[in-house]
Amino acid sequence: MKRLHTFTLATMAAFCLVNTVMAQEADIRQSIAANMPNVKQVDEITKTAMDGLYEVRANGSDIFYTDAKGSFLIEGRLIDLKSRRNLTEERVNKLTAVHWKDLPFKDAFTIVRGDGSRKLAVFEDPNCGYCKRFERDLQKINNVTVYLFLYPILGADSKTKSDAIWCSKDAAKTWQDWMVREVPIPAQQPAANACDTGALTRNVELGRKHKISGTPTLLFANDNRVPGAIDSKRVEQLLVEAGAQQQAANR
């Protein structure tokens, strides 16, 4: 009988806790709806490791924090001082991760060097100066297949250039001629009007979804994502790491 009584009390306590959490979440949602019209959708509300602080995930991957009533708002980074971890950054990175297996490779063209055994995907804009510097240094990397996702985000001219590259007879050659050797991109021929440039629109949509805000952005086969024009030595190191992780996973 005593065991049954204990079980009943535990069940009631759990029920009360669930009701409390639901009430707190309802208060937070109501407050956000009333005071934050720019938040189109609240996707998730979770209690953080910090007492009284709740994480609000909105609009897919926007993160901010509030109290149990939704009376106060905190925008910024939540840091675990003991472990020195940026919890906000870790959470956003997880939410916006681009998994290698999910990349739409049909919307990219390939550049193969050597045996092409190692894999690298890059999002780049043809008007990006950092991308040009990166492309020139990337020439030093051998035995790699580069999946080049045209990502025209720097204006209308970037879209015009990307369309011309994508619709050229040899996109990889046209791209490298322009980025590495400063050879002007040939203008689109009338016959190219039938060329489907939907891949470029999809690339921009994909990048926005995953918060790719700058170029170049590199993606490795182990799902590692690196923003910025890193040098060839760093690229080589990351390719080796990705290969080692894949080999270990296949054992």
C-alpha positions in Angstrom: 0.0 0.0 0.0 2.9 2.3 0.9 4.5 1.7 -2.5 1.2 2.5 -4.3 0.9 5.7 -2.3 4.5 6.7 -3.3 3.8 5.9 -6.9 0.6 8.0 -6.8 2.4 11.0 -5.3 5.2 10.7 -7.9 2.7 10.6 -10.7 0.9 13.6 -9.4 4.1 15.5 -9.1 5.1 14.7 -12.6 1.6 15.7 -13.8 1.9 19.1 -12.0 5.4 19.6 -13.5 4.1 19.0 -17.0 1.2 21.4 -16.5 3.6 24.0 -15.1 5.9 23.7 -18.1 3.0 23.9 -20.5 1.7 27.0 -18.8 5.1 28.7 -18.9 5.4 27.9 -22.6 1.9 29.3 -23.2 2.9 32.5 -21.4 6.1 32.9 -23.4 4.3 32.2 -26.7 1.6 34.7 -25.9 4.1 37.4 -24.9 6.1 36.9 -28.1 3.0 37.1 -30.3 2.0 40.3 -28.6 5.3 42.1 -28.5 7.5 40.7 -31.3 5.6 41.0 -34.6 8.8 40.2 -36.6 8.7 36.7 -35.2 6.7 34.8 -37.8 6.8 31.5 -36.1 7.9 30.1 -32.7 9.2 26.6 -33.4 10.4 25.5 -30.0 10.7 26.6 -26.4 13.1 24.7 -24.1 14.5 25.2 -20.6 18.2 25.9 -20.6 20.8 24.8 -18.0 20.6 28.2 -16.4 17.8 28.5 -13.8 14.8 30.4 -15.0 16.1 30.9 -18.5 14.3 29.5 -21.6 15.6 29.2 -25.1 13.2 30.3 -27.9 13.9 29.0 -31.4 12.0 31.0 -34.0 11.8 31.3 -37.7 13.7 28.1 -38.2 17.1 28.8 -36.6 16.9 32.2 -34.8 17.8 31.8 -31.1 17.0 34.1 -28.2 16.3 33.7 -24.5 13.5 34.8 -22.1 12.2 34.2 -18.6 9.3 31.9 -17.7 6.7 34.6 -18.3 8.2 36.0 -21.5 8.6 39.4 -19.8 12.3 39.9 -20.6 14.2 39.2 -23.8 18.0 38.4 -24.1 19.6 38.4 -27.5 23.2 37.2 -27.5 25.4 34.3 -26.6 24.9 31.9 -23.7 28.3 30.9 -22.4 29.0 27.9 -20.1 31.9 29.4 -18.1 33.0 26.2 -16.6 33.5 24.4 -19.9 34.0 27.6 -21.8 31.5 26.5 -24.4 29.5 28.9 -26.5 26.1 27.2 -26.1 24.3 29.5 -28.5 26.8 29.0 -31.3 26.7 25.2 -30.8 22.9 25.3 -31.0 22.8 27.5 -34.1 25.5 25.4 -35.8 23.5 22.3 -35.2 20.3 23.9 -36.5 21.9 25.2 -39.7 24.2 22.3 -40.4 24.5 21.2 -44.0 25.0 17.4 -44.2 27.2 16.2 -47.0 24.8 13.4 -48.0 21.9 15.9 -48.4 23.8 18.3 -50.7 22.0 18.6 -54.1 25.1 17.8 -56.2 23.1 18.1 -59.4 23.0 21.9 -58.8 26.8 22.1 -58.9 29.5 21.6 -61.5 32.7 19.7 -60.7 36.4 20.4 -60.9 38.5 17.3 -60.7 42.3 17.3 -60.0 44.4 14.2 -59.9 42.4 11.1 -58.9 39.6 13.2 -57.5 39.4 10.8 -54.5 38.8 13.5 -51.9 35.7 15.6 -51.8 35.0 19.3 -51.2 32.0 21.5 -51.8 32.3 25.3 -52.1 29.7 28.0 -52.3 31.1 31.0 -54.2 30.1 34.2 -55.9 31.9 35.2 -59.1 32.3 38.8 -57.9 33.8 37.8 -54.5 37.4 39.0 -54.2 38.1 36.6 -51.4 36.8 33.7 -53.6 39.3 34.7 -56.3 42.1 34.6 -53.8 40.9 31.3 -52.5 40.5 29.8 -56.0 44.1 30.7 -56.9 45.4 29.1 -53.8 43.2 26.0 -54.2 45.1 25.2 -57.4 47.8 23.7 -55.1 45.4 21.0 -53.9 45.6 17.7 -55.8 43.5 14.5 -55.8 40.3 16.3 -55.1 36.8 16.7 -56.6 35.5 20.2 -56.0 31.7 20.6 -56.2 31.2 24.2 -57.1 27.9 25.7 -56.0 27.4 29.1 -57.7 26.0 31.3 -55.0 25.2 34.8 -56.5 24.5 37.0 -53.5 26.5 40.1 -54.2 24.0 41.8 -56.5 22.4 41.6 -60.0 25.8 41.4 -61.8 26.7 38.3 -59.8 23.5 36.6 -61.0 24.3 37.6 -64.6 27.8 36.2 -64.4 26.6 33.1 -62.7 24.0 32.5 -65.4 26.6 32.8 -68.1 29.0 30.5 -66.3 26.3 27.9 -65.6 25.1 28.0 -69.2 28.5 27.9 -70.9 29.8 24.9 -72.8 32.3 24.1 -70.0 31.3 25.7 -66.7 34.4 24.5 -64.8 36.7 26.0 -67.4 34.8 29.2 -67.7 34.8 29.5 -63.9 38.5 28.9 -63.5 39.4 31.2 -66.4 37.5 34.0 -64.7 38.4 33.4 -61.1 42.1 32.4 -61.6 43.2 33.9 -64.9 40.9 37.0 -65.2 39.6 35.8 -68.6 36.3 37.6 -69.2 33.2 35.5 -69.0 31.7 35.0 -72.5 28.3 36.6 -72.9 25.4 34.3 -73.0 24.5 33.3 -76.6 20.9 33.6 -77.8 20.7 29.8 -77.8 21.5 29.8 -74.1 18.2 31.5 -73.4 16.8 28.0 -73.2 19.3 27.2 -70.4 17.7 26.3 -67.1 19.3 28.4 -64.3 16.9 27.1 -61.6 19.9 25.5 -59.9 21.2 29.0 -59.0 17.9 30.0 -57.4 17.9 26.7 -55.5 21.5 27.3 -54.3 20.6 30.7 -52.9 17.5 29.3 -51.2 19.6 26.5 -49.7 22.2 28.9 -48.5 19.7 31.2 -46.9 18.1 28.2 -45.2 21.4 27.1 -43.7 22.6 30.7 -42.9 25.4 30.7 -45.4 25.9 34.5 -45.3 29.4 34.9 -46.9 31.6 33.4 -49.7 33.5 31.3 -50.0 31.9 28.8 -47.6 33.5 25.3 -47.6 31.8 22.0 -46.8 33.7 18.8 -46.3 32.6 15.2 -46.5 32.6 14.8 -42.7 30.0 17.6 -42.5 32.6 20.1 -41.4 31.7 23.7 -42.5 34.3 26.4 -42.8 33.5 30.0 -43.7 36.1 32.2 -45.4 39.1 32.1 -47.7 41.3 29.7 -45.8 44.7 28.9 -47.3 45.6 25.7 -49.1 47.5 24.2 -46.2 44.4 24.5 -44.0 42.3 23.0 -46.8 44.7 20.1 -47.1 44.6 19.5 -43.3 40.8 19.5 -43.3 40.6 17.1 -46.3 42.9 14.7 -44.4 40.8 14.9 -41.3 37.6 14.3 -43.3 39.2 11.3 -45.0 40.4 9.8 -41.7 36.9 10.2 -40.1 35.3 8.5 -43.1 37.8 5.6 -42.9 37.1 5.2 -39.2 33.3 5.2 -39.8 33.6 2.5 -42.4 35.5 0.1 -40.2 
